[in-house]
Amino acid sequence: MSVVPAPATAPGAPALELRGASRWYGNVVAVNDVSFSLAAGITGLLGPNGAGKSTLLHMMAGFLAPSAGSVLVEGRPSWRNPEAYRALGLVPEREAVQPFLTAREFVRFNAVMQGVADPGGATERALDEVDLRGAADRKIGTFSKGMRQRAKVAGALVHDPRILLLDEPFNGMDPGQRLHMMELLRAQADAGRTVLISSHILEELDRLADGVLVLVSGRLAASGHFREIRRLMTDRPHTFVLRSSDDRRLAAALFAHPSVAGAELSAAGLTVRTEDRSAFAHALPKVARAMDVTLREVRPSDESLESVFSYLVQR
C-alpha cells in the first residue's frame, strides 16, 4: 500500500496537544481537565460509551470550543481556525454520509470543500485506498454499514491530511474489511501521520495502537504503551460467583489459597475475590477436585468495561 509521506509538523510543536481541556454543557461535564500531546503514530482513545471520547474528538477537529483550557493542532488552536482543518481528517461515529450521493460523489465533494487542486484524481486515489472503487457509482444509501464506514474514511483521506481522527471506525466491518482498514491505518502512521482511534473495545486496538489514552467519565484515567495499559486492566482485583455441590466446603478450601483475597457465602452462591486471576483460574479446578466438590457455575461478576475503567480511575 503506497502512501505519500506527510509534511512535517512545525518544529517543536506536537501534532495534537490538549492543555487542561474541558467541555461542559450546563451542569454536565463531558470532558474534565484533559492534557496530553501526540506525535506521529497510532494512538488508541479507549473508554466506555459516554466517557467523553466523541466530545474530545470534536474539540480536536474544531467543531467544539473548549469551555476551559486549550486544544492545539500543530501548535495552533483548533477552534475557528480553517488552516488547522486542512491538517485534519475526521471519521465521525454518527452517519455523516448523504444517502442520495454515490461514493464517488461524496468523496469528490469532500475534496472540493477542502480545496484540493485535482479533486478528481484525489477522489480516485482515496477510493482505491479503502478498496471501494468497484462500488464507487452506487448510492451510499444502498451500502452496508461497513461500506459506509469505508466511504467516510475515503472522505477523510481525500485531502491528504497529516492527522486522522477516527471515532469507532471498525463498526459494521467484516473481518476482511477490518484487516484491510488496519493495514491502511498502519501505512498512514508509517508515512509520518498522527492517527487517533477512538474505541470502547480493547481488542480492536491490540494489534494497531502504539499508545493508549484511557478516558473515564470525561477524565484521563491512564495513558502509556498499549501493553502496560492492558496489564493494568488485566492485573486488577476480580470477583467471581461460583456455584458447586458444596459451596461451604469449597469456600473453606479456597480461603487457604494465596490467590484468594476473600470469599462470601450467600443465596446466590459463593463470591470469591482475587487479585491474581490467572493463579485463581489454575487453582480452582484443582481445589474442587481435591475436596471432591463439583463445580456447577463459574462466572465473573465484574467484567463490564465500566468496572475495568472505574478501577483505573480509583487507582
C-alpha positions as CSV (number, residue, x, y, z in Angstrom):
1,M,0.0,0.0,0.0
2,S,1.6,3.3,-1.2
3,V,1.1,6.4,0.9
4,V,2.8,9.8,0.2
5,P,4.8,11.0,3.2
6,A,3.0,13.6,5.3
7,P,4.5,17.1,5.6
8,A,6.4,17.6,8.8
9,T,4.8,19.4,11.8
10,A,6.3,22.7,12.8
11,P,9.5,22.1,14.8
12,G,8.8,21.6,18.5
13,A,5.0,21.5,18.1
14,P,3.2,18.2,18.7
15,A,0.7,17.2,16.0
16,L,-2.1,17.3,18.7
17,E,-2.0,18.8,22.1
18,L,-4.5,19.4,24.9
19,R,-3.7,21.6,27.8
20,G,-6.2,21.3,30.7
21,A,-9.0,21.0,28.1
22,S,-12.6,20.8,29.5
23,R,-16.0,20.9,27.9
24,W,-19.3,21.2,29.7
25,Y,-22.9,21.6,28.7
26,G,-24.7,23.5,31.5
27,N,-24.1,21.4,34.6
28,V,-22.9,18.3,32.7
29,V,-19.2,18.0,32.4
30,A,-18.3,15.9,29.3
31,V,-14.5,16.4,29.3
32,N,-12.7,17.4,32.5
33,D,-9.2,18.9,32.6
34,V,-7.6,16.6,30.0
35,S,-3.9,17.1,29.0
36,F,-1.8,15.1,26.5
37,S,0.2,15.5,23.3
38,L,0.5,13.2,20.3
39,A,3.2,12.9,17.6
40,A,3.3,10.6,14.5
41,G,2.0,7.0,15.0
42,I,-1.3,5.4,16.1
43,T,-2.8,6.1,19.5
44,G,-5.9,4.5,20.8
45,L,-8.5,6.5,22.7
46,L,-10.2,3.9,24.9
47,G,-13.2,4.3,27.2
48,P,-16.7,3.1,27.9
49,N,-19.7,4.6,26.0
50,G,-20.4,8.0,27.4
51,A,-16.9,8.6,28.6
52,G,-16.5,11.8,26.5
53,K,-14.5,10.3,23.6
54,S,-16.6,11.8,20.9
55,T,-16.6,15.2,22.6
56,L,-12.8,15.1,22.8
57,L,-12.5,14.3,19.1
58,H,-14.9,17.0,18.1
59,M,-12.9,19.6,20.1
60,M,-9.7,18.4,18.3
61,A,-11.5,18.6,15.0
62,G,-12.5,22.2,15.6
63,F,-16.3,21.5,15.8
64,L,-16.5,22.4,19.5
65,A,-14.7,25.1,21.5
66,P,-13.2,24.0,24.8
67,S,-15.0,25.5,27.8
68,A,-11.6,25.8,29.5
69,G,-8.1,25.0,28.6
70,S,-6.8,24.8,25.0
71,V,-6.8,22.3,22.1
72,L,-4.0,22.8,19.6
73,V,-3.4,21.3,16.2
74,E,0.2,21.7,15.1
75,G,0.6,24.4,17.7
76,R,-2.5,26.4,16.7
77,P,-6.0,26.4,18.3
78,S,-8.4,24.0,16.5
79,W,-11.4,26.2,17.2
80,R,-12.3,28.7,14.4
81,N,-9.0,28.1,12.6
82,P,-9.6,26.9,9.0
83,E,-5.9,26.3,8.4
84,A,-6.0,23.7,11.2
85,Y,-8.9,22.0,9.4
86,R,-6.7,21.4,6.4
87,A,-4.4,19.3,8.5
88,L,-7.2,17.1,9.9
89,G,-9.3,14.2,8.6
90,L,-12.3,13.2,10.8
91,V,-14.3,10.0,10.6
92,P,-17.2,10.5,13.0
93,E,-19.1,7.7,14.7
94,R,-22.5,9.1,13.6
95,E,-23.6,8.7,10.0
96,A,-22.4,11.8,8.2
97,V,-22.9,10.5,4.7
98,Q,-25.7,11.7,2.4
99,P,-27.5,8.5,1.2
100,F,-28.5,10.0,-2.1
101,L,-24.9,10.5,-3.2
102,T,-22.7,7.9,-4.8
103,A,-19.4,7.1,-3.0
104,R,-17.5,8.9,-5.7
105,E,-19.7,12.0,-5.4
106,F,-19.4,12.0,-1.6
107,V,-15.6,11.7,-1.7
108,R,-15.2,14.3,-4.5
109,F,-17.5,16.7,-2.5
110,N,-15.0,16.5,0.4
111,A,-12.1,17.1,-2.0
112,V,-13.7,20.2,-3.4
113,M,-14.7,21.5,0.0
114,Q,-11.0,21.1,1.1
115,G,-9.8,23.0,-2.0
116,V,-7.8,20.0,-3.4
117,A,-6.0,21.1,-6.6
118,D,-7.0,17.9,-8.5
119,P,-10.3,16.7,-6.9
120,G,-10.9,14.0,-9.5
121,G,-7.5,12.4,-9.1
122,A,-7.6,12.7,-5.3
123,T,-11.1,11.1,-5.3
124,E,-9.9,8.0,-7.2
125,R,-6.8,7.6,-5.0
126,A,-8.9,7.8,-1.9
127,L,-11.4,5.2,-3.2
128,D,-8.6,2.9,-4.1
129,E,-7.1,3.2,-0.6
130,V,-10.3,2.0,1.0
131,D,-10.9,-0.6,-1.7
132,L,-14.2,1.0,-2.8
133,R,-13.6,1.7,-6.5
134,G,-15.8,-1.2,-7.6
135,A,-18.8,0.3,-5.8
136,A,-18.0,3.9,-6.3
137,D,-21.0,4.6,-8.5
138,R,-23.6,3.1,-6.1
139,K,-25.6,5.3,-3.9
140,I,-24.3,5.3,-0.3
141,G,-27.9,4.6,0.9
142,T,-27.6,1.1,-0.6
143,F,-24.3,0.4,1.3
144,S,-23.8,-1.9,4.2
145,K,-22.6,-0.4,7.5
146,G,-19.0,-1.5,6.8
147,M,-19.1,0.0,3.3
148,R,-20.4,3.3,4.6
149,Q,-17.5,3.4,7.1
150,R,-15.0,2.9,4.3
151,A,-16.7,5.8,2.3
152,K,-16.3,8.0,5.4
153,V,-12.6,7.1,5.7
154,A,-12.1,7.9,2.0
155,G,-13.8,11.3,2.5
156,A,-11.4,11.9,5.4
157,L,-8.3,10.9,3.4
158,V,-9.0,12.7,0.2
159,H,-7.2,15.9,1.0
160,D,-4.1,14.0,2.3
161,P,-4.4,15.2,6.0
162,R,-1.4,15.0,8.4
163,I,-3.7,14.0,11.3
164,L,-6.5,11.4,11.2
165,L,-9.2,11.3,13.9
166,L,-11.4,8.2,13.8
167,D,-14.4,7.5,16.1
168,E,-15.3,3.8,16.3
169,P,-14.0,3.2,12.7
170,F,-14.5,-0.6,12.7
171,N,-18.2,-0.6,13.4
172,G,-20.0,-2.8,11.0
173,M,-16.9,-4.1,9.2
174,D,-16.5,-7.8,8.5
175,P,-13.1,-9.4,9.3
176,G,-11.7,-8.8,5.8
177,Q,-12.6,-5.2,5.8
178,R,-11.2,-4.7,9.3
179,L,-7.9,-6.2,8.3
180,H,-7.7,-4.0,5.2
181,M,-8.5,-0.9,7.3
182,M,-5.9,-1.8,9.9
183,E,-3.3,-2.1,7.1
184,L,-4.4,1.2,5.7
185,L,-4.1,3.0,9.1
186,R,-0.7,1.4,9.8
187,A,0.5,2.6,6.4
188,Q,-0.7,6.1,7.3
189,A,1.2,6.1,10.5
190,D,4.3,4.7,8.8
191,A,4.2,7.6,6.5
192,G,4.5,10.0,9.4
193,R,0.9,10.8,10.1
194,T,-0.7,11.1,13.5
195,V,-3.7,8.7,13.9
196,L,-6.0,8.7,16.8
197,I,-8.6,5.9,17.0
198,S,-11.5,6.0,19.5
199,S,-12.9,2.7,20.6
200,H,-14.6,1.1,23.6
201,I,-13.2,-2.4,22.6
202,L,-9.7,-3.1,23.9
203,E,-9.1,-5.9,21.4
204,E,-9.7,-3.6,18.4
205,L,-6.5,-1.7,19.4
206,D,-4.4,-4.8,20.3
207,R,-2.5,-5.1,17.0
208,L,-2.8,-1.5,16.0
209,A,-2.1,1.1,18.6
210,D,1.3,2.1,19.8
211,G,0.0,4.0,22.8
212,V,-3.3,4.2,24.6
213,L,-5.3,7.0,26.3
214,V,-8.0,5.8,28.7
215,L,-10.9,8.2,29.3
216,V,-13.5,7.6,32.0
217,S,-16.3,10.0,32.9
218,G,-14.5,12.7,31.0
219,R,-11.2,12.3,32.8
220,L,-7.9,10.9,31.6
221,A,-7.6,7.8,33.8
222,A,-4.4,6.3,32.3
223,S,-2.0,6.7,29.4
224,G,1.0,4.9,28.1
225,H,2.1,2.0,26.0
226,F,-0.6,-0.5,25.0
227,R,1.0,-3.5,26.8
228,E,1.3,-1.5,30.1
229,I,-2.4,-0.4,29.9
230,R,-3.5,-3.9,29.1
231,R,-1.6,-5.2,32.1
232,L,-3.3,-2.6,34.4
233,M,-6.7,-3.7,33.1
234,T,-5.9,-7.4,33.5
235,D,-4.0,-7.4,36.8
236,R,-6.7,-5.8,38.8
237,P,-9.0,-7.3,41.6
238,H,-11.6,-9.7,40.1
239,T,-14.7,-11.1,41.6
240,F,-16.2,-14.5,40.6
241,V,-19.5,-16.1,41.6
242,L,-19.3,-19.9,42.0
243,R,-22.0,-22.5,42.4
244,S,-21.0,-26.0,43.4
245,S,-22.2,-29.2,45.1
246,D,-20.9,-27.9,48.4
247,D,-20.2,-24.1,48.5
248,R,-19.2,-24.2,52.2
249,R,-16.5,-26.8,51.8
250,L,-15.2,-25.1,48.7
251,A,-15.1,-21.7,50.4
252,A,-13.1,-23.1,53.3
253,A,-10.5,-24.7,50.9
254,L,-10.2,-21.6,48.8
255,F,-9.5,-19.4,51.8
256,A,-6.2,-21.2,52.2
257,H,-5.1,-20.5,48.7
258,P,-2.8,-17.4,48.3
259,S,-4.6,-16.2,45.2
260,V,-7.9,-15.7,47.1
261,A,-8.3,-12.4,48.9
262,G,-11.8,-13.1,50.3
263,A,-14.9,-15.2,49.9
264,E,-18.6,-14.8,50.9
265,L,-21.5,-17.2,51.0
266,S,-24.9,-16.1,50.0
267,A,-28.1,-17.4,48.5
268,A,-26.7,-16.6,45.1
269,G,-23.7,-18.8,45.7
270,L,-20.1,-18.3,46.6
271,T,-18.5,-15.0,45.8
272,V,-14.7,-15.1,45.6
273,R,-12.3,-12.1,45.3
274,T,-8.9,-12.5,43.8
275,E,-6.1,-10.2,42.8
276,D,-4.4,-12.9,40.6
277,R,-6.9,-14.0,38.1
278,S,-4.5,-16.4,36.3
279,A,-3.4,-18.2,39.6
280,F,-7.0,-18.5,40.7
281,A,-8.2,-19.9,37.4
282,H,-5.5,-22.6,37.6
283,A,-6.1,-23.3,41.3
284,L,-9.9,-23.5,41.3
285,P,-10.4,-26.9,39.5
286,K,-7.6,-28.5,41.5
287,V,-9.0,-27.4,44.8
288,A,-12.5,-28.5,43.8
289,R,-11.2,-31.9,42.8
290,A,-9.2,-32.3,46.0
291,M,-12.3,-31.6,48.0
292,D,-14.5,-33.8,45.9
293,V,-16.7,-30.8,45.0
294,T,-18.4,-30.5,41.7
295,L,-18.3,-27.0,40.1
296,R,-21.7,-26.1,38.5
297,E,-21.1,-22.5,37.6
298,V,-18.1,-20.1,37.5
299,R,-18.7,-16.6,36.2
300,P,-17.0,-13.3,36.6
301,S,-19.3,-10.6,38.1
302,D,-17.2,-7.5,37.3
303,E,-16.2,-7.8,33.6
304,S,-18.0,-4.8,32.2
305,L,-15.8,-2.1,30.7
306,E,-17.2,0.4,33.2
307,S,-15.9,-1.7,36.1
308,V,-12.5,-2.0,34.4
309,F,-12.1,1.7,33.7
310,S,-13.5,2.7,37.1
311,Y,-10.7,0.6,38.7
312,L,-8.2,2.6,36.7
313,V,-9.7,5.9,37.9
314,Q,-9.6,4.8,41.5
315,R,-6.0,3.6,41.5
